[in-house]
Amino acid sequence: MVKFFYIVRLTFLSKFAYIKAFWFDIAGTSISIYIYYFLWQTVFKETESIAGFTITQMTTYVVLARILASQFSGGINRELGRWIYDGTISVELLRPYFFLQTLLAKRIGEFMFFVCFKAIPIGGLYILFFKGNGAKNIISIVTFCISIILSIIIMFFLECLVGLLSFYTLSDWGLVFTKNAICALLSGGIVPLFLFPKWLAVILNYMPFAGMVSTPINLFLGKYNEKEIIYVFMTQIIWIIGLGLLLYIFYRKAIRNIVVQGG
């Protein structure tokens, strides 16, 4: 566990070495928030609410959705893909600890930096500036935080699966681009899921992507009753178990391929 937390800390601190890139990331997210904010301002000139969302609630949704969706462009799938491409994966497999633990520690370090220097300060600033809604109550804050933690686990498993596909594609560029696009669209990061046709919105709410953006934000805004809160948490947990098992199976198969090629 000492090594695990050391890697978390090291990853967190290493982000300061790329501070210029971080500022460009902030600028890109800010521009997208501005664009979506003024787009929804125009839409709400014709109506007071859409699917139960007021303009202030939609403002909060836009700010949080763009910030949460900005994580999709990062992740550890690129590092895993690079390990496979340049052969570093063979070194990682020889280490005395499971290499996915290393990747998880790195992902936690990235997320902690994201929360401390982007999510909280930028999210809070824009919600205040655009006069969005805060959390409905303390329960909304607690459930939001729990859902975010679950969403990071889901995201981590998906990123690992995408990274492991590099065993078969050699380059991970196309895989990462496709993953980012799918996650952003189907999570509610670009378009709120309630704007999709009703039958499709129902299906998307059962998918793991909704748990990355739409579910946490709806919890923050207090859109779910007690039964629905339990339901969305169970959905996230079921996907964590399912993706975890899929990752384990896929990992075992990929490792056998390494042994065959190296033997």
Secondary structure, DSSP 8 states (H G I E B T S, - for coil): -HHHHHHHHHHHHHGGGGHHHHHHHHHHHHHHHHHHHHHHHHHTTS-SEETTEEHHHHHHHHHHHHHHHGGGG-SSHHHHHHHHHHTHHHHHHHSSS-HHHHHHHHHHHHHHHHIIIIIHHHHHHHHHHTT----SSHHHHHHHHHHHHHHHHHHHHHHHHHHHTHHHHS--HHHHHHHHHHHHHHTTSSS-GGGS-HHHHHHHHHSGGGGGTHHHHHHHTT---HHHHHHHHHHHHHHHHHHHHHHHHHHHHHHHHHHHHH-
